[in-house]
Amino acid sequence: MFKRPKPGEDEDDILRMQEEFLNEKRKQTIQPAAAVTNLRPERNKRPINSEGGRKPSKYAQTKGLKGQAEKRTRLEDPSTSSVMGDILEKNTDTPEVLDAEDDNVYYPKVLPSLLGEIVERNVTDFVDYDTKVMPSQGFPVVSKRGSIFSKKTQIKKNEHTTMDIDEPSSSMDKVSNINLPPKSFIVESNDAENIHGENVKKLKEMSEKDILEEQKKLLSSLDPKLVEFLKTKRQQGSSAKITKVEEGATEAIDNKMEIIETPGVSTNDDLWDNDVLSHPKVNNWLHFDTLEKDKLEWMKGIEESKKIKMDEPYEARFDFTGYLLPYSIDYNEKTKPLFHHGDEPHRPGYSITELIELSRSTITQQRVMALNTIAGILEYHSAGTYKNIIEIPISKLFFIIRIAMDDNKVIVLEPALKAMRNLLYNRIDEASLDALIGFEEGTLQPCLENDKSEIEELQSRESEFTDYHLAEIDIMTALQRTEILQRLYYILETIRPSFNSVQYSLQILSRLARDSVDVALRIAEMDHLMYTIMKHFIPVTSTNFVFDPSIVYNGKPILAALKLLRILSLQSIEVTRILLTKYEILKPISEYISSGVDRTYGLKIQTEAFCTLSNILCFGLGTEVAIALSPVIVTALHKHVKGTDIFVESSILSATHAAVVLQLVNRLLRCILNGMDSYKSQIYPLLKEGVQKWMTQLSVADSYTCGHLRLLCSAIDCCKTVTLIENLPMKFLNDSLRNLSQSHGFDVIIKNLIPSSNLLSGLENKDLNLTKNLMSLGGSVIDSRQKVLPVLTVGSPIPFLASLFNLLTYVNDKETSETFLRHLSTYLSKLSNKVPSLCDNWFTRMEITFVFSVIKLSTQYDISEGSKDLLYTVANKLCYILRNDKKYELDFLFSYVVFNKHWFTAERLLNLVNLTDADGFSKALTSIEDIKLCYSKVVNMNYRDTGPNIRFRSWLEPILPRDWIYFPILTLYSKSQEADNTPKVVGEHAKRVAERVAADKEFIIRCSLEWILFNELCFPDLLNDIDVTDRFCRIMCVFLCDNSLFLDAKIKILLRKCTEVLFKKKSKLDFDKPLIGLINFQDFYTQLLEQFQSVSYGDPTFASCILVPLAQKHNVKWRKLLWSEYAGCLRALDCPEEVLCYDIKDYLYPEETDESLIQSYFLALSTNLLRPGTIAHRIASHHAASYSKRNVPQE
C-alpha cells in the first residue's frame, strides 16, 4: 500500500514518494487494485479472421491497412491482460520510441497513436536541440531552472513580429532553419492554399540570404502604409503565437519557455509581481514551464491607485463592517482581504453594486458576507454617518434584503434580518424614546405613519404602480405588501433561529407596530403570530434568571417581545382590549411584577412589565389586576425609598425601575379612586419620605445625570396627582421645594439649561438624519460632539424642569415660585431674542411643555414690568411653536397673556400716542376681547384629547403659522379663491345669511388689521423675522378678499396705516425672491391688477400699493406687465405723492432703457389712456421725453 500526501508535507516529501513508487515499479511488484474476470461463454466472442487476428475495421480498410497486423498494447504482466481484455491501438506506423528521444516534459510522453495523425512542420531539417536522455522510469530528474520572471524578461527581448523566422544555429546559407507559416494569413480567397504552396516551394529553393535581399527590394517598392497594413493583418490572423526563445548562445535549450497569449489579454509586468510566482520552489512545480496569462490574470499585482482631485467623485466602497473607505489605502496584511478582482482591483472594499451581486450568489459564504456588509452600511446610514456624503439606494437595498429573508438557511437568514432591522428600526430614535421612560413625556408615543396622499394620487393616475415606486414613497407600506407578517411568523415558529435572529424579528415587528394603528391592529388580530410570541417569548414564568442567548425557545421571556407588547398597548383601546381578552397578557405581566429580581436582565423585564401595565391603565382597563398587585407595588416602592439614590454613582437601571414603579402608583391614584383607600395610608408616607430624600440629595449634588433625575420626576408627578385628588397643601413638599430653589444643586442644573435647549440650539432639520420614504424622529445630530439632540444629552435638565414647573403651577407658594423663575431670566432672555429651532421635533415637546409651565406659573402672580415684557414676548413666540395636540395651551395663552391688556407694558403702549381718534384706532384696546374672539374663531380652539398615541405626521404641523397675526386675512383670501358651486338662493332668509356673512367678514378683517397695526407699532421686534415683502403681500390680500370691503371707512384707515408702516421699510422690499405662501409674485400681482381695474374706484391706498413694484429699482417685467397687458388700469392709477411708497424720483430715475416699455409709454400718451396730472402720466411723459432727447440726431 502506497502512502498518500498528508497536510503539512511539502514538495520534497512528494518527490520522495515518487521515488518509492518508481522503485516498486522497477521490481514489478505492483498489483492492480481490482480484477475483472470475463465470464462470458466462448460463443459470445467475436469471430476472428483466418490469420488469427481481428477483422480490420472499415476505417482501416478505407485507409488501405487491410494486410497489416494490429498491435496490442504492451502489457508486461500476463495477468493484467486477462483483466483488461484486448486493447487495440490505431493502425498506424509508429516509430519505435527510444530513451534518447526525450521531449523534456515532466510527464510520460504520449504515444502518437493515441492522438491520431501528427502533421509535422514543413521543414527539410531539424535543429539539434541537444536534448537530455529521458530516464527509463518515465519521470525526468528534477533540475534547477531559472525563474519564470527571468524567462519572461528574456522573451520580451527576443520577440519578433516581422516574420516567423528562427535564428540560424549554424551557417547563414542553410534554408533548413527557416520557419515557414503553415498557411497564408493575407490571402483569403479559395485559391489561397495553392498560392501559399507555390510561395513556399519557391522560398525553399532560395537561401536565407537571397530571401532577405528579395524582402528588402520588395519593402522598398511598396507603400509604407500598405506594409504596415499587411503586418497588422498578419498579426491579427494568428490567434495564438508560440515564440521560441534562446536565452543565450551558451545556455541550454532546456531553459526555454512557451508563452501562450490569449487575444484581448494585455501584457503587463504586474502579472509577475505576486506571491505565487515569487515562491522559491516554483521551479519544482508541475506545468510551471508554461505561462498562461488569462489564467494568471487574477493573480497579478495591484496597480498603483491614480491620484484624484479633491472634488472629483468616485464610486463608494465599503469594508466588511459597512464603513466607507477612502479612495486608496496601504496594502498590508490587515487590509489585504479588502482587495479583490472587481472593476477596480487597485481600490479596497466592495461597492454597493458588487454587494448586490454577491447577495444573490450561489455560494453561501459570499451571500452572508454581502448581507453583513449591507447591514453595516445601513447601520451607519441610520446613524447619519453618510448624510451629505453618499446617497444610499435605500429602496433597492430594501428589495435585496427582503428577497434574502425568504431563504430558510439560518446562516443567511440572520444577516438578512439584521439588515432589515437596521433599515427599518432606527436604534437611536428607539433608544431616545426608551430614555424617556419614567418621565411624563414617556407615557406618550409617536405614530410614525407616513403621508399616504402621494400614493393615492399615483395609484389613481398610473395604471401600473410597481412595488419599487411604492418603496420610493413609503418603505413601510411596501414592506406590508410583501406579506412580512406571515414570513416573520414562519421564521419564529418553524425555523426557530438563534437569539439574534429572534431579536431582529421582534424589533422589525416593533417598527411595524409604530407605523399606524391599522398595522398594530393587524398584528394584534394575527392569532398565530401573537400566540407564537406569547408562547415562546412572553411565557408565564419567573424573571429571576441569568441572561444567556440560549434562553430563546426555552421558556424564558425576551426583552424585545416585552417592548413590542408595550408599544402595542399604547396604540388604541381596541388593540389593548384584544391583548387582554384574546392573549391574556396580564398573566405574564403579573408574574413578572410579582417575581423577585436581583439581576440586570430580570430588572429590565420587570421595568417593561410595569410600563405595560401603566399603559393599560391609561384606557381604564386592567384595574382589577392592578389593585390585586397593590401589595407588590407598595413593597417595591418601599425598597426603592429605602435603598435607591439619585447620585451619579448609583445604578441608573435601579433609578429607572423606581421611576416606573412610581409611574404605576401615579396611574393607580388617577384612575382607581375606589379600592385604593387601604393603600393610600401606605403610599403617602413612602411618597413623602422619598421626595424629601431625593430632593435633599439633589440639593447637595455637584453633578447629576438626566437618567437619575427621572426618579425624582416620577415622585413629583405623584405629588401633583395627590394635590389634585386631596386638594390639600403639603407642607413637606413646599419646604423641600424652597430648599431646592436656593441650593447649589439647582444652580448646577440651571447651568446646563441653555446648552441642553433644542429651541436655542440653532439646529435645522437639514442637520438631522431624516429619510423621506421612512419616517423617523430625528434623534441624531450629525455634526455634534454627542451625536444626539441637546435635549437628550446626559446632563439635560429639561425633562426634570418640565415636571418641576408643572408641579409649581399647582403648589400655591409665591415666594418659592418667584425664586425658581429668577433662575430662568437668562434662558428666557435668549429665547425672546432668537428664532426658535427644531419646533417640529418630537423631543422638543418636553421643552415646549416646560416653557408653557413657566408662562402659566407667571400668570398666577404679579410680576415686574421688565419681566412682564420678556414673558409676553416668549408667550407670543410660543403661539406658533405649539403643535396640534396643544390647543388647550394655545387657548390659555390667548386668554391670559397675548390678548390680555394687563400684559401690555406702558413702554409698549407709548407707541400709540401718535394715533388719534380720527385714525379709528382708539377702540383697539377696548375691543381686545373682540380681537381674541376673532382669532379664536378662525383657529378653531375646540380641544380634543388625542390619547397617548399621537400621529406624528399631523403633529408636525403647528396650530398657527409663523405669521399667525395675518392668519384670518389669509383664511378669507383662500376662501375667496375657491370656486363657489353652491346654487344661489333668494329670499329673506338668504338675504339675512348673506348679511351675516358680510358682517363676519368685515369683523374679521377689521379685527385682524387692528391687531396687525398694534403689533407693528408696539411689538415690532416680534415681527422682525417675517420678511417685509411677505408682510406687504398679506396686507394686499385684503383687496382681494372682497370687491368693496376695502372701501369701508374704518378698514380704509386701517389699511392706510398698515401700509404706511411697511412703506418705511421700503429698502427691504424684493419681489423677485420666493415668497412664503405664494407660488410666485407674478400671478399674485396679475390678480391685483385685474382687481384694481375692476373695482378699485380710484382708491389711493390701493393705487399706492399697485405702484410699489413699478419703481425703477425693481424688475422691468412688473412695469411691462402694467403698461402693456393691463393698460386699462392707467387711467385710474393715481394717488397723492405723500401716500407713495417711494419718492416720485424713484419712479423717474434712472431713465428707462427698455425700448418695448418706452413704446408702451408713447402708445399710452398718444391713445388717451392717461389722465393728465396723474402719477402714471408723469412717469410716461418723463421717460418718453428722455428717450426722445437721447435719440435726437446730432447736426
ROMAR-367788 format. One record per residue (C-alpha): residue in one letter; x negated, y negated, z. Coordinates in pm, whole numbers, plus 50000, padded with zeros to 5 digits. Layout:
N
AXYZ;...
***
This chain:
1195
M500005000050000;F498604966349897;K498824935650115;R500844905750013;P499674869750069;K500824855450402;P501354819550516;G498054803450604;E495944823350360;D494034803250101;E492594809249755;D489634828649891;D491974853850051;I493914857749727;L490704863349531;R489624889249787;M492954907449746;Q492444906249369;E489044922649404;E490534950449617;F493244956149358;L490714958549075;N488554983049273;E491545005849328;K492435002948963;R488945014348862;K489345045149080;Q492695051648903;T494455059849227;I497395036949167;Q500705054949165;P503925039549031;A506385026349287;A509175047449137;A509545075848889;V512305081248633;T512825116548501;N514545122748168;L517145149548249;R518975147647918;P519235180347723;E516985186547428;R519845182847178;N520255146147261;K516815137847134;R516475121046803;P515295142146514;I511685138346418;N510145138946072;S508115166645927;E504835151446024;G505655153446396;G506215115846432;R509305094046442;K511075084246129;P509895049846008;S512355021646072;K513985002045794;Y511844972245887;A508744993345847;Q509995006645517;T510564971445379;K507034962645479;G505644992345291;L504495010945603;K506135044445539;G503005065145529;Q501345051045840;A501495068246173;E502955048146453;K500765042746751;R501685049247108;T500895026947395;R497695036047568;L498525052747897;E495735067948096;D497915088348330;P499955115948165;S502495114748441;T503165079048368;S504035085848006;S506695110148111;V508245084448333;M508295055748087;G509095075347775;D507815068247429;I507005031747370;L506325022847011;E504424992146903;K504944972846583;N503474989846284;T500684965346209;D496984969846178;T495324956246485;P491554953346509;E490004971146798;V489634948047094;L486104947247223;D484904934447556;A482844908447374;E486004892447233;D486864871947539;D489434843647500;N488164826547818;V491614826347984;Y492384837348338;Y494794865048249;P494504896248030;K494634889447661;V497994895847498;L497894921347220;P498774906146885;S501154934946821;L503474921447090;L503604886746939;G504194895746575;E502074885046286;I499474858446362;V498604834746080;E495124821146132;R493944786846034;N492984782445674;V489224781045710;T486494802145548;D484244804645850;F484474804346227;V482494783846465;D480314803146702;Y481684792747040;D479164812847237;T481954828847438;K481324848347752;V481984885247783;M485334894147937;P484884918348230;S486434952648189;Q488884947848472;G490714920348282;F490094891048519;P487334866048446;V484724858148704;V485584826348893;S483214798648798;K482864762348896;R484064737748636;G484224700648608;S487274682648749;I490254675348528;F489654638248570;S486164640748415;K487554660848125;K490344635648075;T487804607548062;Q485714626347804;I488824634047599;K489654597147567;K486094590747442;N486224617847173;E489774612747042;H490004606346665;T493114595046489;T491984591846127;M491744628246016;D491864662346172;I488124669246113;D485984687246366;E482434676246425;P479964699046248;S477884721646468;S475034727046218;S474494713945869;M476434684245734;D476764701645399;K478864730345522;V482544728145439;S483474755545683;N483544730145962;I486384710545804;N489674714645985;L492424710245722;P496024705045827;P498464733845763;K500934711445576;S501374676945432;F502644650045667;I503024623545392;V504844640745104;E508374651945193;S509704664344851;N510434700144753;D507024702844586;A505204691544899;E503864726444972;N502474731144617;I500894696744616;H499354703244956;G497984736644838;E496294720744535;N494744693844756;V493444719645000;K491954740544715;K490174710444575;L488814699944915;K487434734744975;E485324731444664;M483734698944793;S481104693545055;E481794671945356;K479514645145218;D481474644144892;I484734642445084;L483594612745289;E482394594544976;E485704600344799;Q487564589045113;K485574556845117;K486344549644749;L490004557144799;L490334534645105;S488624505744923;S491084507844634;L494244509044842;D496124480845014;P495164480045388;K498844477745481;L499544509245281;V496664527045452;E498004516645793;F501464528645694;L500094562645592;K498164565945916;T501244557546120;K503344582645927;R500654608945972;Q500634603446350;Q504424603846377;G504664635946177;S502704655746431;S504934664346727;A502144678446936;K498424674146881;I495724696747012;T492394679347024;K489254699247070;V486584680547253;E482954687747312;E481674672347633;G478114670247506;A475584687247289;T474134706647583;E477404715147766;A479004749147725;I482264751947539;D483974766747847;N484264731247981;K486664722247703;M490284714747782;E493564712047596;I495804681947637;I499434686647545;E501104653547474;T504844650547452;P506284622747236;G507634594347448;V505264600847741;S502704573447758;T499114579547859;N498464564548199;D495414568948412;D497614565848719;L498694601448648;W495344613348775;D495434593749098;N497484618049305;D496914641449591;V497284673849398;L494774668149118;S492214654249360;H492174686749559;P488574700249592;K489584735549483;V491684725349186;N489244744248956;N490194777349116;W493904773949036;L495514793348756;H496524774148438;F494984741448555;D492844740648242;T495854725348058;L497254690948136;E500964687848053;K501764651248105;D505534653548100;K505444679248381;L502984659548589;E504674625848535;W506434627948870;M503044632649041;K501354601648907;G500104574649139;I502194544749247;E501844514249028;E500964481849193;S504044460349255;K504224429249045;K504374396049224;I507714378449203;K508714342849269;M510284332649597;D513734326049447;E513674354349190;P516374380249264;Y515584417249274;E517534448749343;A518064455749711;R516554487449852;F517074502250197;D515244526050425;F516834556750578;T518404536350860;G520094512750614;Y517764483450680;L516984460850385;L513364464150273;P511144437050122;Y510134438749757;S506944457649841;I505284472650147;D501994490150216;Y501824526650114;N500794547450415;E501784579050594;K504684561750768;T506174545850456;K505284573950217;P508754590750232;L510374558650107;F508664560849768;H510354583149512;H510784588049139;G513654564349069;D513864534648836;E511264515249038;P508774540749177;H506434513049290;R509094499549529;P510094515849857;G513574526449956;Y516814535149783;S519204512049601;I522954514149654;T523364528649305;E520894556349383;L522584563149717;I525974566049548;E524484590849302;L522804610949578;S526034611649780;R527554632949503;S524524655849474;T524924693549483;I522024695349728;T523444691850078;Q520364675250226;Q520484647849965;R524154641250036;V523514639450410;M520584615650361;A522604593050130;L525634591850360;N523494584950667;T521784556450482;I525134542250367;A526364544450727;G523324524450839;I523894498350568;L527504493850677;E526474491251041;Y524104462550961;H526754447150737;S529434447751007;A526994430751245;G526474402750991;T522824410650925;Y523254409150547;K525534378650532;N524334353350273;I521534377650179;I523174405249977;E526684413749868;I527524449149976;P530114465549742;I532454475050025;S535284487449803;K533034510649603;L531404524949913;F534834529950067;F535854554449796;I532484572349804;I532834577450179;R536484587750158;I535644614449899;A532804627050120;M535244630050412;D537064657350220;D534014680150248;N534524706950511;K530824711950579;V530184698250926;I526694686750827;V528214664550555;L531364655250744;E529564638951037;P527654612350834;A530774606450622;L532874599750932;K530114578051074;A530014557250756;M533784553050755;R533704543551123;N531004517451057;L533044503350769;L536394500050947;Y535644498851318;N533794466551396;R531914476051710;I531034440251801;D534684429851791;E535734460651985;A533044455152247;S534154418852276;L537764429352331;D536674455352587;A534684428152765;L538004410452833;I539334439853034;G540054427153383;F540774391653265;E544304379753199;E543394375052832;G542574412152816;T546244421152859;L546884407652508;Q545614423452189;P545484411651826;C547334429251548;L544834429551259;E547314432450973;N546144416250652;D548224394150427;K550374416350202;S551774388649982;E548994391849724;I549564429449700;E553294424849643;E552654398249380;L550204420049186;Q552474450349208;S555334430449057;R553114416148783;E550984446048682;S552324479448572;E549124497848672;F547924488049015;T544924510049091;D543584520649426;Y540414500749360;H542434468749307;L544244476049631;A540954481449816;E539674448149685;I542624431249858;D543104452650170;I540984482850255;M543264494250537;T546244497050303;A544114515950052;L542944539250330;Q546524547250431;R547304556150070;T544634583650081;E546544604050343;I543904596250601;L546064606450897;Q546614641250759;R542894645050686;L541914634251036;Y544384658951180;Y542814687150976;I539334676851091;L540284675651458;E542454706751464;T540944730651208;I537304721151153;R536724711251516;P533424693151455;S530834680351701;F531404654051970;N530084626251747;S532464635051464;V535404636351705;Q534454602351844;Y534154587551492;S537574601651401;L539224587051711;Q537624553151650;I538974553151294;L542404560451437;S541974531751685;R541304507451400;L544334520751214;A546444515451526;R545314479151543;D546294472951182;S550034468651234;V552974480051440;D554194501351147;V550924520851129;A550884525251508;L554454538351491;R553464562251210;I550604575751422;A552864579951724;E555504598151515;M552974622151360;D553624650051606;H550924674951503;L548214648251515;M549244634551854;Y549714669352003;T546174677951891;I544794646552053;M546734651852376;K545824688752394;H542094686652329;F541074651252425;I543594639352690;P544234670952892;V545734671353240;T542534676953439;S540234660953690;T537784634153578;N535074642753829;F532534658753596;V529194651153438;F529374639353078;D527824661252812;P528624662552439;S529644698952483;I532774688152676;V534594683452346;Y537254710752295;N536534723152646;G539504708152829;K537844675352925;P539084640052843;I537314619852574;L536924582452637;A537684572752274;A541024591052294;L541984571452609;K541154539052430;L543364549152137;L546164555152386;R545584520952543;I545814503652204;L548974522352106;S550654514452439;L550454476852372;Q551764477052015;S555514477352081;I558104490652319;E559204516352059;V555724531352036;T555384531552414;R558714549852455;I557584576752209;L554324581452400;L556234585252726;T559074607652615;K557544629552344;Y553974633352464;E554394626852840;I551234606152864;L551954596753225;K551004631853338;P547324629953237;I547154592953330;S548464600353679;E545954628753713;Y543064606453608;I544104578753850;S544514603254136;S541164620754078;G538244611654294;V535324600054082;D531764591354163;R530154593453820;T529924568653536;Y531914587253271;G534734595653513;L534864559353624;K535254548153262;I538044573553207;Q539844561053518;T539434524753407;E541164532653077;A543924550753266;F544574520653491;C544704497653185;T547124520653000;L549474522153298;S549394483953325;N550294481652956;I553254504953004;L554474483553293;C554384453053062;F557504467152892;G559144476353223;L558584513653165;G556964539753390;T557914522053712;E558754554153899;V555334569053833;A553654536253927;I555484534954259;A554564571254325;L550914562354265;S551024532754502;P549184550754786;V546374559754548;I546254523854420;V546124509454771;T543344533654863;A541324523554556;L541844486654637;H540684492654995;K537484509354872;H536654480254644;V537394453654902;K535024470755141;G532334481854901;T532304461854577;D530424428754539;I530104403254260;F526384397654297;V524324403153984;E522554432854138;S525804452154194;S527344476353946;I529254458953666;L531194491053598;S532384491653958;A533444454953928;T535394463253612;H537114492353786;A538084469854077;A539424443653831;V541754468253655;V542994481153992;L543884445354088;Q545504440253746;L547714470353808;V548594456654153;N549474423453988;R551664440853733;L553384460854005;L554154429154201;R555594412453891;C557894439553760;I558764460454065;L560284438254332;N562304466354484;G560474495654632;M557224477454699;D558094462355034;S556424490455224;Y553194484855032;K553124446755040;S552124447755404;Q549084468255300;I548264449554977;Y548444413755106;P545834417855384;L543494435555146;L544014408354885;K543284381455144;E540114398655261;G538924404654908;V539484368754788;Q537694354255088;K534784378455049;W534274373754674;M534704335854677;T532174333254956;Q529734354554759;L530224332654452;S529744300854655;V526244311054764;A525184328354442;D522234314754244;S523234334353936;Y526194353853807;T527484372853506;C530834369953337;G531364407353386;H531134404453765;L533454374353775;R536314394753627;L536814409753972;L537464375454123;C539644365753824;S541954395453883;A542164386754252;I543014350454166;D545744361953924;C547204383454202;C547224353454434;K549114333254171;T551724360954145;V552114362654523;T552534324854535;L555334326554278;I557064356054448;E556864344754808;N556944307254731;L554794301255036;P551444283555069;M548444304755156;K546104286155383;F543234310955339;L543394305354963;N543284267254998;D540324269555232;S538444293355003;L539084271054701;R537944240054888;N534704256854988;L534134269054635;S534674234354482;Q531884219854696;S529504249354671;H526194254454497;G527574284854320;F530254264354143;D527604239354029;V525774268553866;I528994278453690;I529664243153557;K526094240853431;N526894269053185;L530244254753076;I529144233552778;P526674259552634;S529464285552655;S532084264452478;N533414275352141;L535144241852087;L531874222852136;S529634247851956;G529764231151615;L530124265351455;E532284271151148;N533884302151006;K531114304350746;D528714310951035;L530704341651138;N530784375750977;L534214377550813;T535324400350529;K538214390750305;N539674425350248;L539144437750603;M540484417350894;S538074411351180;L537934388151478;G534584371951400;G532944380451729;S529394379151598;V527414348051505;I524644353551252;D522124326551328;S522244325951706;R519924340051966;Q522544361452136;K524384370651811;V527814366251974;L530194337252024;P529244312952302;V532374321252499;L531344358152505;T527824353452637;V526734369952959;G526804337453155;S530064323653013;P532234309453296;I535234301153075;P537334332653148;F536884326253520;L537664288953489;A540804296653290;S542124318153576;L540924293353842;F542614262453694;N545744282153614;L545924290753984;L545304254454082;T548454243753895;Y550424264754143;V548454255454456;N549604221954589;D546244208554705;K545494174254557;E542074169654717;T540754203254603;S542184198854253;E540604164454209;T537264178154328;F537394205354065;L538444180153795;R535494157653870;H533154186153780;L534634186453429;S534124149853334;T531074156453114;Y532744185452937;L535944165752873;S534004135652750;K532164156552492;L535404173152386;S537114139452330;N534294126452110;K533704157251896;V535684175151628;P536634208551787;S535144240251638;L536454275751595;C540014266051685;D541304296451491;N539024321751658;W540744347751875;F538234344452158;T538664306652172;R542134313452320;M540584315352669;E539024281052636;I542254266252496;T544124280652794;F541514265653024;V541784230852866;F545574231752881;S545454241253250;V543174211253310;I545664187853138;K548584203553321;L546804200153653;S546044163553577;T549704155353521;Q550544165653878;Y548524137954041;D547844101053991;I544534096653824;S542404066453738;E542794046353415;G539464058453282;S540264094953342;K543754089753204;D542454077152871;L539984105752849;L542594132152927;Y545074116552683;T542514119552402;V541894155952490;A545654163052507;N546154146952166;K543474169552015;L544974199452189;C548194193951991;Y546604205651666;I544424231951832;L547304252351980;R548414282951779;N551864296751707;D552234315752034;K551644283752236;K554804263952163;Y555604261452532;E552254244352589;L552844220452298;D556284211052430;F554724204052769;L552104181352614;F554714162152415;S556894156952720;Y554314149052987;V551344133652807;V551474124952436;F554834107252431;N554704095952792;K554194058052807;H552704061153156;W549644076452989;F549114046252762;T546454025352931;A546653987452940;E543483985052736;R545074005052458;L548283985052465;L546403952052425;N546033960752058;L549763954652013;V549743918052117;N549403905451762;L552663922351665;T555733900551706;D559403908451725;A559683897451365;D557483926551271;G560113950351402;F557763968251635;S558993955451966;K561153986252015;A558324010751951;L557524015752318;T561104015552432;S562094041752174;I559274065552263;E561814092152354;D563294089652006;I559834094351856;K559274125352071;L562684138451966;C561814132451601;Y558574152351617;S560064179951832;K562914183751585;V560624186651286;V558184210451455;N560904233351594;M559804237851951;N562024267852020;Y559714290552217;R559934328352187;D557744352752377;T555934374352121;G554884400552374;P551394414252440;N550794423452074;I550114392551863;R549904393551483;F546514378351420;R547184366451064;S550154344951167;W548384334451487;L545594318951282;E547914291151166;P548224262051411;I551604248651517;L550674214151392;P548174204051124;R545264181251198;D547154151151057;W550234160351257;I551354124251304;Y552224124250929;F553934158050953;P557594145650947;I556924124650636;L555234153750461;T558144176350553;L560624152450390;Y558384148750086;S558194186650043;K561974189750061;S562404162049804;Q560224181349557;E562344212649584;A564994218049320;D568484212949460;N570584241149315;T573494237749557;P576754227449395;K577814191749454;V580684188549699;V583064159349711;G585484148149977;E585444131750314;H583534159650484;A580894159950214;K580604122350246;R580104124650621;V577484151850574;A575634130350321;E575704100550555;R574374121750840;V571564135050622;A570654099950512;A570704087950874;D568474116750983;K566064108750702;E565954072150796;F565454081451162;I562554104851085;I560764080450854;R561204051151092;C560014070251398;S557094085151206;L555944051251077;E556234036151424;W554124064251572;I551574062351288;L551214024751331;F550944028551708;N548114053851668;E546374032751402;L546354002751635;C545974017851982;F544174050951921;P542144045951602;D539414068651740;L541854097851731;L542244093651353;N538624088551257;D538174124551145;I541104121450899;D539914107650565;V541214072650481;T542264083650132;D544294112350280;R545994088450519;F546794064450234;C548354092250025;R550534103350316;I551884068150361;M552584067149986;C554764098150028;V557384075750192;F558064060149849;L558724094949708;C560954108249988;D563954087749879;N564874064449597;S565834034949817;L564824042050175;F561594022450139;L563713991350070;D565253992950420;A564223961650615;K562713979850915;I560954005750706;K559663979150465;I557993960650753;L556503992450895;L555174002450554;R553543968550503;K551883970150847;C550644005750793;T549183997150453;E547533965750587;V545713986350850;L544504010950587;F543503983350342;K540993971250599;K539134004250542;K539184000050162;S535484007950126;K536194044250220;L538864049749954;D537864075649694;F540424090849459;D538084113949271;K537264137849555;P539564166749655;L542334156449888;I543804177850167;G547314189350086;L547224177549723;I546224197749420;N544874166249256;F545434129249284;Q546284125048914;D549584143948941;F550434125449259;Y549644091449106;T551644100148795;Q554604107949019;L554194074249192;L554134055848859;E557324072948749;Q558994064249078;F557804028149058;Q559034024948702;S562434038748801;V563394024549141;S560734000249267;Y562803968549211;G559523949349215;D558793957749581;P555483940249662;T554273967049907;F554933994349654;A553183973449385;S550133967149604;C549804004749660;I550064011349287;L547293986049224;V544814001749466;P543334027649222;L543224000948945;A540263982249091;Q537213981748869;K535214002249123;H537474032449071;N537604056648780;V538754041648449;K541204070248398;W543604055348655;R543704022448463;K544164040248131;L546984061148278;L548924029848374;W548154007748070;S548804034647809;E551244061547926;Y553154041548187;A553054006748037;G556714003048134;C555573996148492;L553633965048390;R556493940348379;A557453947148744;L553893951648869;D553203921049080;C552603911349439;P551113882149634;E547333881749642;E547263883450021;V549033917150004;L546453932149769;C544103958549899;Y541113943249717;D540263907549633;I541503896549290;K537893895149168;D537583932849226;Y540183937648952;L538413913848711;Y534753922548757;P532703939348636;E534183932848293;E535863962248124;T533803980747861;D536134009247768;E537403999847420;S540544021147430;L541604004147753;I540793969847606;Q543003977947309;S545773986147558;Y545213951847716;F545563934747375;L548633955647295;A550333946747625;L549623909647574;S550943909747219;T554133930047279;N555613910447568;L555083938847819;L553713914748079;R555283886048264;P553043855248268;G551583847248608;T551703882548738;I548673901848863;A548873925248566;H548953896048318;R545873880348478;I543963912848461;A544793919148095;S544103883247989;H540743882148163;H539403914448015;A540763906847667;A539143872347670;S535853886147799;Y535813912047524;S536523886147257;K533763863947387;R531283892647384;N532143901047025;V532133865746873;P529783866946570;Q526683845246605;E526463817346339;
***
